[in-house]
Amino acid sequence: MVTDQEIKKSASSIIRAKKVVALCGAGMSVESGIASFRGRGGLWEKYNPEEYGHIATLQNKPEKAWIMLREMSREIMKAKPNRGHLALAELEMLGRLSSIITQNVDGLHHVAGNKNVIEFHGNMQSVVCMKCGDRQPSIEINIDDSPPRCKKCNGAFKPDAVFFGEAIPSDALNHSHFESKTCDLMLVVGTSALVYPAATMPEIASSAGAEVVEINPEATPLTGSVSDYILRGTAGEVLSRVVSRVKDLLAAGR
């Protein structure tokens, strides 16, 4: 259980900081009912992601790729932002959060209301036709089709996410580097810090002199080396308490 003193410490850091950036991973969305794809019981135990989730499979055998994508889409489409997402949206509204760098493809930060979201791996809230480039909201297509196809040209749809065999979009990578180098506080929320290049962002921030605060139920490779300290708890619980304390401090003029 995170103590009130720890919550106050992190809230005070946010108040003092000139620029706060949040790096979010799969643990951010667990409370929305989206299990980590890599974790125990995740989709990647059932499907080899480098087979079903590879861009070559999607291009050459889209019906096979959509076996896994259909399950992913159903899980994401039924999910709603949790307390952690809403807390970060409120922090941005208060003018205390510059941006979110997320490894997640669920798009829930946008749904919660955050405006400046850098999506390392894209998101599955929309799909794009691999033939004509037409883009549609995911809720507008029939994911039961094998595979879902474009009404304009009959090309197969691809979720607007980064697949194995594809590069991280250069604009997302460059923007993330800039935000990490220029922040003076980075919140690292719900990430194992094992997936690169996103995992390098806290190191970049720390090397530039920023304070790095982890919010995670368990220690990560960052703990005790890159991060200044860790608040051990779930994203929803900890972030909602931190933002509540930020509001109290702002109201008190501190």
HELIX and SHEET records of a PDB file:
HELIX    1   1 ASP A    4  ARG A   16  1                                  13    
HELIX    2   2 ALA A   26  MET A   28  5                                   3    
HELIX    3   3 VAL A   30  SER A   32  5                                   3    
HELIX    4   4 LEU A   43  LYS A   46  1                                   4    
HELIX    5   5 PRO A   49  TYR A   52  1                                   4    
HELIX    6   6 ILE A   55  ASN A   60  1                                   6    
HELIX    7   7 PRO A   62  MET A   77  1                                  16    
HELIX    8   8 ARG A   83  MET A   93  1                                  11    
HELIX    9   9 LEU A  108  ALA A  112  1                                   5    
HELIX   10  10 SER A  138  GLU A  140  5                                   3    
HELIX   11  11 SER A  170  THR A  182  1                                  13    
HELIX   12  12 ALA A  198  THR A  200  5                                   3    
HELIX   13  13 MET A  201  SER A  207  1                                   7    
HELIX   14  14 ALA A  235  ALA A  251  1                                  17    
SHEET    1   A 6 VAL A 117  GLU A 119  0                                        
SHEET    2   A 6 SER A  99  THR A 102  1                                        
SHEET    3   A 6 VAL A  20  CYS A  24  1                                        
SHEET    4   A 6 LEU A 185  VAL A 189  1                                        
SHEET    5   A 6 GLU A 211  ASN A 216  1                                        
SHEET    6   A 6 TYR A 229  ARG A 232  1                                        
SHEET    1   B 3 ARG A 135  PRO A 137  0                                        
SHEET    2   B 3 GLY A 122  CYS A 129 -1                                        
SHEET    3   B 3 PHE A 157  ALA A 161 -1                                        
END                                                                             
